[in-house]
Amino acid sequence: MADALNNSSKAAPPVETTHSNATKDHDPLAHADALLKVGDEPRALQSFAQALALGKQHGDVARLWSGAHKEMMPALCVLALMHQLEVEYVTEILRQHPLLPLHDVGSPEAWPWPVKIHTLGQFSVTLGDVPLETRSKAAGKPLELLKTLIAFGGRNVNQQKLIQALWPDGDVGRKTFEITLHRLRRLFGSDAPLILKNKALSLDERLCWVDCWALERVMSKLDSAESASAVDASLDQVFNLYQGPFFGHGEELSCAVQLQERLRSRLLRSVLRLAQRSEDAGLNDRALQCYERLLEVEPSVEEGYRRLVRLYERQGRHADAKTCYHRCERVLRRALDVAPSFSLNVSSDEISLGFSSKSADLDFKRPLQ
């Protein structure tokens, strides 16, 4: 957040000066809205910070919601939470004046969602600020329905598809599905984020935040990011969200395999592509960060080790290259019972050429652990 504010002087061109905009100089919230609409996020944050400071100083939250301000607040609150600006104050404002989140642009996890669902590296459900008990026997089948719904995309999933996935060996019909769905609604309580319409079940994006959905939005931002600050912010968000395999290690839900592999493959493509672009631009520190953070969450990615070893060798860091190579040997042997397909000792020609030709079209599939 401090970096965003400190860099405000380097932001996009100023907002066009018109009579309507001139008055916004005296209204930091309106000015923030105008700046955000032209893509000047650093200065929009700065102006919104001034508006929030005035609200706190005078205890005048109502003013932030008066007149046209109410239309400005959702996008500005999303921006503030994404950049960790006055998180406690902004979330308290949103609790006092509930707004539907902007699911089309991806309201962040810090938004006061009625329901939050984590699926990456673990499975957990939070209702408000209270974790839902997911290990009880009574919650077993209803939560399996929830997991299956998310694995199939979470939006407009045909109920017959869910029935076939959950009860493949029985002729249970719609009645058992309806009973299980009713039990799931009861687990959620009054804020159950479930919509059954035209025999298709969906999670209500107005009430529910799901980490795998947020991850896909952030990876799209990472792929299109151009400025250094946008790249770094998106990269941090990606690794904050991706905490491991879908539903965690040891989860045996066959319908989840396709989504897990799609998320994993997209993660690897996005991060390895960024690392290669960084190397090509001479930004070796960022490339190293990409490889190291990727291997922390996906330790069996041989291509990550290969590129990291080659980068160390080009930098003359031969001890680091050797350590990294032996780590690759141990991990691949333990996880997949294979040896690395590349060697530690390479020719000077191979080191100078690198592996950029492999950056775009890699097949990242491997057996799930």
PyMOL commands that set and color helices and strands:
alter all, ss='L'
color gray80, all
select helices_A, chain A and resi 2-10+19-26+28-37+41-58+62-65+69-82+87-96+140-151+159-166+173-191+211-224+228-241+254-280+284-297+302-314+318-336+348-353+356-358
alter helices_A, ss='H'
color red, helices_A
select strands_A, chain A and resi 115-118+124-127+130-131+157-158+194-197+200-203+208-210
alter strands_A, ss='S'
color yellow, strands_A
deselect
rebuild
show_as cartoon
